[in-house]
Amino acid sequence: MLLDDTPLFDPALLHELDWSKNTVDFSPHISPTRPGDGLVLRPLCTADYNRGFFKVLSQLTQTGDVTVEQFYKKYEHMKECGDYFVVVVEDVNMGEIVATATLITEHKFIHSCAKRGRVEEVVVIDQCRGKQLGKLLVSTLTLLSDKLDCYKITLDCSPKNVAFYQKFGYSASGETNMQRRFHD
């Protein structure tokens, strides 16, 4: 098993986003193609296992002890099905991942067999907070969802983060998020 820089999805999707549809301001201006000095926003690749991908995720939630084999197998599954768009921000000077977020597309029978987008696992490492990377990730995935012809995009967030997501045009749906956990 070779860990390499093969992207999870076509990077052109990120470069082709219509940034004029973005609903939030950036100061200084950043975008998916220019995320900041020494930073690159791109699709996840298997080499990111050794670039601290799980270190970043662990700032959001418990990741468990994921082996290279487990990571590779999950990555290949996500790549093969084509419905997972995991983006990362890499600090190329350090060779480390400093932020990540995921867009998952769900295929529906409703709305004329449409797709729904779902944002998951938005996280920026402590040292890089305040560089607008969270805003950049959410803007990117929101625009990507539109580009992929999703009829809507959803996410779950804590009450303290509602105002942040409202900047991107998200609103509370009035639905109650329910869950049943089988494992922690």
C-alpha positions in Angstrom: 0.0 0.0 0.0 1.5 3.3 -1.2 0.5 6.5 0.5 0.7 9.2 -2.2 -0.7 12.5 -3.3 -3.5 11.1 -5.5 -6.5 13.3 -4.7 -9.8 11.9 -3.3 -11.7 13.8 -6.0 -10.8 16.0 -9.0 -9.1 19.2 -7.7 -10.5 21.1 -10.7 -13.9 21.1 -8.9 -12.3 23.5 -6.3 -10.7 25.7 -8.9 -13.9 26.0 -11.0 -16.1 27.2 -8.1 -18.0 30.5 -8.8 -16.5 32.5 -6.0 -18.8 35.5 -6.9 -21.6 33.5 -5.3 -19.8 33.5 -1.9 -21.8 35.2 0.8 -19.1 36.1 3.3 -16.4 38.7 3.3 -12.7 37.9 3.8 -10.2 40.5 5.0 -7.6 40.0 3.8 -9.1 38.4 0.7 -8.6 34.6 0.4 -10.1 32.0 -1.8 -9.8 28.2 -2.5 -7.0 29.0 -5.0 -5.3 31.5 -2.7 -6.0 30.4 1.0 -3.0 32.4 2.4 0.8 32.4 2.5 2.2 28.9 2.5 -1.2 27.3 2.5 -2.9 25.1 -0.1 -6.6 24.1 -0.1 -7.0 20.7 -1.8 -8.7 17.3 -1.7 -7.5 14.8 0.8 -4.9 12.3 -0.3 -3.5 9.2 1.4 -0.2 10.9 2.2 -2.1 13.1 4.5 -2.2 10.3 7.0 1.5 11.2 7.7 0.8 14.9 7.6 -1.2 15.1 10.8 -4.7 14.6 9.3 -5.9 12.7 12.5 -4.2 15.3 14.7 -6.5 17.9 13.2 -9.6 15.7 13.5 -8.8 15.0 17.1 -9.3 18.7 18.0 -12.9 18.1 17.0 -13.8 14.7 18.4 -12.4 11.4 19.4 -10.7 9.7 16.4 -9.6 6.4 17.9 -6.4 4.6 16.9 -6.7 4.4 13.1 -4.1 2.3 11.4 -2.7 3.1 8.0 -4.5 0.1 6.6 -7.8 1.2 8.0 -7.3 4.8 6.7 -6.4 3.5 3.3 -9.4 1.2 3.1 -11.8 3.9 4.1 -10.2 6.4 1.7 -10.5 3.9 -1.2 -14.2 3.3 -0.4 -14.8 7.1 -0.3 -13.0 7.6 -3.6 -14.8 4.7 -5.3 -18.3 5.8 -4.4 -17.6 9.4 -5.4 -19.9 11.1 -2.8 -17.2 12.2 -0.4 -15.4 15.5 -0.8 -12.9 15.8 2.0 -10.9 19.0 1.7 -7.8 19.9 3.7 -5.7 23.0 4.1 -2.0 22.1 4.2 0.8 24.4 5.5 3.3 23.5 2.8 6.2 25.0 4.8 5.6 22.6 7.7 4.2 19.8 5.5 1.2 19.5 7.9 -2.6 19.6 7.6 -3.9 22.5 9.6 -7.7 22.4 8.7 -10.2 20.0 7.2 -13.9 19.7 6.3 -16.1 17.2 4.6 -19.0 17.4 2.1 -21.0 14.3 1.7 -23.7 14.1 -1.1 -26.7 11.9 -0.5 -28.8 10.6 -3.3 -32.5 11.0 -2.8 -35.7 9.9 -4.5 -37.4 13.1 -3.5 -37.1 16.4 -5.4 -36.9 14.5 -8.7 -34.1 12.2 -7.5 -32.0 15.1 -6.3 -28.9 15.2 -4.2 -28.5 16.7 -0.7 -25.2 18.0 0.6 -24.1 17.6 4.2 -21.2 19.4 5.8 -19.3 17.4 8.5 -16.1 17.7 10.5 -15.1 21.3 10.0 -12.0 21.9 12.1 -9.0 24.2 12.2 -6.1 23.5 14.5 -5.7 25.9 17.4 -2.5 27.5 16.1 -4.3 28.5 12.8 -7.6 29.9 14.2 -8.2 33.5 13.3 -6.8 33.0 9.7 -10.3 32.7 8.3 -9.8 29.0 7.4 -13.1 27.9 8.9 -14.9 30.5 6.8 -12.9 29.4 3.8 -13.8 25.7 4.3 -17.5 26.4 4.8 -17.7 28.8 1.8 -15.9 26.3 -0.4 -18.1 23.3 0.6 -21.2 25.4 0.2 -20.3 26.5 -3.3 -19.2 23.0 -4.1 -22.6 21.6 -3.0 -24.3 24.1 -5.4 -21.9 23.2 -8.2 -22.7 19.5 -7.7 -26.4 20.3 -8.1 -27.5 19.6 -4.6 -31.0 20.9 -3.8 -30.0 21.8 -0.3 -27.1 21.6 2.1 -27.3 20.9 5.8 -25.1 20.7 8.8 -25.3 20.1 12.5 -23.8 22.6 14.9 -23.9 23.6 18.5 -26.0 26.6 19.5 -22.9 28.7 20.0 -22.0 28.3 16.3 -25.4 29.2 14.8 -24.4 32.8 14.2 -21.3 31.7 12.4 -23.1 29.5 9.9 -25.9 32.1 9.4 -23.2 34.2 7.6 -23.2 31.6 4.8 -26.9 31.6 4.3 -27.7 28.7 6.6 -30.8 28.9 8.8 -32.3 26.8 11.5 -34.8 24.4 9.8 -37.1 24.0 12.8 -36.4 20.3 12.7 -35.0 18.5 15.8 -31.8 16.7 15.3 -32.2 13.3 16.9 -29.6 10.6 17.3 -29.0 7.2 18.8 -25.3 6.4 19.5 -24.1 2.8 19.5 -20.6 3.7 20.4 -18.8 6.7 21.8 
